[in-house]
Amino acid sequence: MPLGSLLPTDRVELAKHARIGSYQVGQVLFSRGETAKTVVYLISGDVELFDGAQSRMVRADSVEARQPLAQGARRLATGTCIKPAQVLLVDREHLDLILTWSQTGGVEVVDLAHRREPEEDPQDWMTALLQNQAFHRIPPGNIAQLFACMKDASYRAGEIVIQQGDRGDAYFILTEGRVQVVKQSANGLEETELNVLGVGRCFGEEALLSGNPRNATVRALTEVKVMKIDGKDFERLLKAPVLTEMVLEDWNDSMQLIDVRLPEEFQAGHLPEALNLPLAHLRERAVELDAHRAVAVYCDTGARSASATYLLCERGFDARLIAGGVSGEWLKSH
């Protein structure tokens, strides 16, 4: 993924988890088969990548160098310095966190692309909840258990329901009142309103799906009442039955294949027949998909595709998650 595609504030945050490395001729940057704890970008010099059968050269001034070297959770090639080189080493987990966070933006709330005025929201929150298409994939017994494990909570006007940056530990259903969803700037001094939600709306699922911190703040505009579902119950009763996993080998051409990475990543290599629907634009572009065909969703690690798969399920698609993502090096070879 080209780092230039990140927002300036995201690049500043990422810089805290990155370092520059200098290598001399003959030094090995990484070895084939090892776990990739960092994402490596070539800044200067030349590096040879050897996958056990073939070798190729990557020059710092080439188009290929805009992408990471030997992408994927496990190195599929050995990188050896051919000319003195400098590389940027970025913590893989933190990069994935920021990338998923920056692209989902408003996924903390359901269906931001179809914003409704508060008076349009159903007053019967139970009916509204069961109209969510994701619930149609849940066994009836799970729905009964969900209602049994819900806990009610109240908030005064102006009080924070969830805070951007906090760990996700619950899923929320709004039963009374209205809340405002805002995105806060990196310095915490500015915020942008994303939505206003009324009775029957749900929020908080994205952090539970991806494991990333909350990507938006939700604040009570009026006296508010919610039903909370603990993260462990969401995982067991909602996420597990909704997110159907598959392996890449199970895909066939009767299914739509969706790549939710950035356009730059897609152009650098993608699976044959894949359609690029970046996660950040999935809500508005989901109408491009055939609602009568199953959908297989992938990214490079599985984090972005997990969020995308859940969003598609909420919209009534038979969406499946390609477990663990697809290696960037594997994509380049197809």
C-alpha positions in Angstrom: 0.0 0.0 0.0 1.5 3.4 -1.0 1.8 5.5 2.2 0.8 8.6 0.2 -2.7 7.3 0.2 -3.0 7.8 4.0 -4.2 11.1 5.5 -1.5 13.4 6.9 -2.7 12.8 10.4 -2.5 9.0 9.9 1.0 9.3 8.5 2.1 11.3 11.6 0.6 8.6 13.8 2.3 5.8 11.8 5.7 7.5 12.0 5.6 6.7 15.8 5.8 3.1 14.9 8.3 3.2 12.1 12.1 3.4 11.7 14.7 3.8 9.0 17.2 1.0 8.4 20.5 1.2 6.5 21.9 -1.9 4.8 25.2 -2.6 3.0 25.8 -4.8 -0.1 25.2 -8.4 0.7 23.2 -7.9 3.8 19.9 -9.7 4.1 16.8 -7.5 4.9 14.5 -10.5 5.6 14.4 -14.2 4.8 11.9 -16.3 3.0 9.5 -18.1 5.3 9.8 -15.8 8.3 6.9 -14.0 9.9 6.6 -10.5 8.7 6.5 -8.3 11.8 7.2 -5.2 9.7 6.2 -3.8 6.3 9.3 -2.8 4.3 9.5 0.1 1.9 12.6 0.7 -0.2 13.8 4.3 0.0 17.1 4.1 -1.8 19.4 1.5 -3.4 18.6 -1.9 -5.0 17.2 -5.1 -3.5 17.1 -8.6 -4.9 14.0 -10.7 -4.0 14.5 -14.5 -4.4 11.5 -16.8 -3.9 13.4 -20.0 -4.0 13.0 -20.4 -7.8 13.4 -17.0 -9.4 14.9 -13.7 -8.4 14.0 -10.2 -9.4 15.5 -6.8 -8.8 13.7 -3.9 -7.2 15.2 -0.4 -7.6 14.2 2.5 -5.3 13.3 4.7 -8.3 10.9 2.1 -9.9 7.1 2.0 -9.8 7.3 -1.3 -8.0 9.1 0.3 -5.1 6.0 2.3 -4.3 4.6 -0.9 -2.9 6.1 -2.8 0.1 8.7 -5.5 -0.5 7.6 -9.1 0.0 4.1 -8.3 1.1 2.1 -10.7 3.2 2.0 -12.0 6.8 4.9 -14.4 5.9 7.8 -13.5 3.7 7.6 -15.3 0.4 11.0 -14.2 -0.7 14.5 -13.4 0.7 15.5 -9.7 0.3 19.2 -9.1 -0.2 20.8 -5.7 -0.6 22.6 -5.4 -4.0 23.5 -1.7 -3.6 23.7 0.3 -0.3 20.1 0.8 0.6 17.8 2.5 3.1 14.4 1.1 3.9 11.4 2.2 6.0 10.3 -0.4 8.5 6.7 0.0 9.6 5.1 -2.1 12.4 2.7 -4.4 10.5 0.0 -4.6 13.1 -0.1 -0.8 13.5 -0.2 -0.2 9.8 -3.1 -2.5 9.4 -4.9 -0.9 12.3 -4.5 2.6 10.8 -5.4 1.5 7.3 -8.6 -0.2 8.4 -9.5 2.7 10.7 -8.9 5.4 8.1 -10.9 3.5 5.4 -13.9 2.6 7.6 -14.3 6.2 8.9 -18.0 5.9 9.7 -18.5 2.1 9.9 -19.1 2.5 13.6 -22.7 3.2 12.6 -24.9 1.2 10.4 -25.7 2.5 6.9 -24.2 6.0 6.9 -24.8 6.3 3.2 -28.6 6.3 3.8 -28.9 8.9 6.5 -32.4 9.4 7.8 -33.9 12.1 9.7 -34.7 11.1 13.4 -38.5 11.3 12.8 -38.1 8.6 10.1 -36.7 6.1 12.5 -39.1 3.4 13.6 -40.3 3.8 17.2 -40.3 0.1 17.8 -36.6 -0.6 18.3 -37.0 -4.4 18.4 -38.8 -4.4 15.0 -36.1 -2.1 13.5 -33.4 -4.4 14.9 -34.9 -7.5 13.3 -35.2 -5.7 10.0 -31.3 -5.6 9.9 -30.5 -8.1 7.1 -27.5 -9.4 9.1 -29.9 -10.8 11.6 -31.5 -13.0 8.9 -28.3 -15.1 9.0 -28.5 -15.8 12.7 -30.1 -18.9 14.1 -33.4 -18.2 15.9 -31.8 -19.5 19.1 -29.0 -16.9 18.8 -31.6 -14.1 18.5 -33.3 -15.3 21.7 -29.9 -15.4 23.5 -29.1 -11.9 22.2 -32.2 -10.4 23.8 -31.5 -12.3 27.0 -27.9 -10.9 27.3 -28.8 -7.3 26.5 -28.1 -4.8 29.2 -29.8 -1.4 29.4 -27.9 1.9 29.9 -28.8 5.5 30.0 -26.9 8.7 29.1 -27.6 12.4 29.7 -27.6 14.9 26.8 -24.0 15.7 26.0 -22.6 12.6 27.5 -20.2 10.3 25.5 -21.6 6.9 24.7 -18.4 5.7 23.0 -15.1 7.5 22.6 -12.9 7.5 19.5 -9.7 5.7 20.1 -11.1 3.5 23.0 -11.1 -0.3 22.8 -14.3 -1.7 21.4 -16.1 -3.8 24.1 -19.8 -3.6 23.2 -22.4 -3.2 20.5 -25.2 -0.7 21.0 -28.9 -0.5 20.0 -30.5 2.9 20.5 -33.9 2.5 22.1 -34.8 6.1 23.1 -33.5 9.5 22.0 -30.9 10.6 19.5 -27.1 10.5 19.3 -24.5 12.3 17.2 -21.6 10.5 15.5 -18.5 12.6 15.1 -14.9 12.1 13.8 -12.3 13.9 15.9 -9.1 15.3 14.5 -5.7 13.9 15.6 -5.1 16.8 18.0 -8.6 16.3 19.5 -9.5 20.0 19.0 -11.7 19.7 15.9 -14.5 17.3 15.0 -16.7 16.6 12.0 -20.3 15.3 12.3 -20.8 12.0 10.4 -24.4 11.3 11.3 -27.3 11.7 13.7 -29.0 8.5 14.7 -32.5 7.8 16.2 -34.4 4.9 17.7 -33.7 1.5 16.3 -30.2 2.3 15.0 -27.1 0.2 15.9 -23.5 1.2 16.3 -20.2 0.0 17.6 -19.7 -3.1 15.5 -16.6 -2.1 13.5 -14.2 -2.2 16.4 -15.5 -5.6 17.4 -15.1 -6.9 13.9 -11.6 -5.6 13.2 -10.1 -5.6 16.7 -9.2 -1.9 16.1 -10.0 1.0 18.4 -13.2 2.9 18.0 -13.0 5.1 14.9 -15.7 7.6 15.9 -17.2 9.2 18.9 -20.9 8.8 19.7 -22.5 11.6 21.9 -26.0 11.8 23.3 -28.0 14.7 21.9 -31.0 14.1 24.1 -31.7 11.8 27.1 -30.7 8.5 25.6 -31.4 4.9 26.4 -29.5 2.0 24.8 -29.3 -1.8 24.9 -25.7 -3.0 25.1 -24.4 -6.4 23.9 -21.0 -7.3 25.4 -18.1 -7.9 22.9 -17.8 -11.6 23.9 -21.6 -12.1 23.2 -21.4 -10.1 19.9 -18.5 -12.4 18.9 -20.3 -15.6 19.8 -23.9 -14.8 18.7 -23.6 -12.3 15.9 -20.1 -12.2 14.4 -19.5 -16.0 14.3 -22.8 -16.9 12.4 -22.8 -13.8 10.1 -19.1 -13.9 9.0 -19.0 -17.1 7.0 -15.4 -17.9 6.2 -14.0 -19.7 3.2 -10.6 -20.4 1.7 -9.6 -19.1 -1.7 -9.6 -22.5 -3.3 -13.3 -22.8 -2.7 -14.1 -19.7 -4.9 -15.7 -20.4 -8.2 -16.9 -18.2 -11.1 -20.5 -18.3 -9.9 -19.5 -16.0 -7.1 -18.6 -12.3 -7.2 -15.0 -11.7 -6.1 -14.5 -8.4 -4.3 -11.1 -6.8 -3.4 -11.6 -4.1 -0.8 -8.1 -2.8 -0.8 -7.1 0.7 -2.1 -7.0 1.2 -5.9 -3.2 1.5 -5.8 -2.9 -1.8 -4.1 -5.3 -3.4 -6.6 -3.4 -2.1 -9.5 -0.1 -3.5 -8.1 -1.7 -7.0 -8.3 -5.1 -8.7 -7.8 -6.9 -11.9 -8.2 -8.3 -12.6 -11.7 -12.0 -11.7 -12.1 -11.8 -9.5 -8.9 -13.8 -6.2 -8.7 -12.2 -3.4 -6.7 -14.6 -1.9 -4.2 -12.4 -0.1 -1.6 -13.8 -0.4 1.9 -14.1 3.4 2.2 -16.6 3.4 -0.7 -18.3 0.1 -0.2 -21.6 1.5 1.2 -22.4 3.6 -1.8 -21.0 1.2 -4.4 -22.6 -2.0 -3.1 -25.4 -1.3 -5.6 -23.0 -2.3 -8.4 -23.1 -5.9 -7.1 -25.6 -8.6 -8.2 -27.8 -9.3 -5.2 -28.6 -12.7 -6.5 -25.0 -14.0 -6.5 -22.8 -14.9 -3.6 -19.9 -12.6 -2.8 -16.4 -13.6 -1.7 -14.4 -10.7 -0.1 -10.7 -10.4 0.4 -7.9 -7.9 1.4 -4.3 -8.6 2.3 -4.8 -9.4 6.0 -8.4 -10.1 6.6 -9.1 -7.0 8.8 -10.6 -4.8 6.1 -12.4 -7.6 4.5 -14.1 -8.7 7.8 -15.6 -5.2 8.1 -16.7 -5.3 4.4 -18.2 -8.7 4.7 -20.3 -7.7 7.7 -21.5 -4.5 5.9 -22.5 -6.5 2.8 -24.4 -9.0 5.0 -26.3 -6.1 6.6 -27.4 -5.2 3.1 -28.7 -8.6 2.4 -25.8 -10.1 0.4 -24.7 -13.7 0.8 -21.1 -12.5 1.6 -18.2 -14.8 2.6 -14.9 -13.8 4.1 -11.7 -15.2 2.6 -10.0 -16.1 5.8 -6.7 -14.6 6.7 -6.5 -12.4 3.6 -4.5 -13.0 0.4 -0.7 -12.5 0.3 0.5 -9.6 -1.7 3.3 -11.6 -3.3 0.8 -14.3 -4.3 -1.3 -11.5 -6.0 1.6 -10.3 -8.0 2.1 -13.8 -9.4 -1.4 -14.0 -10.8 
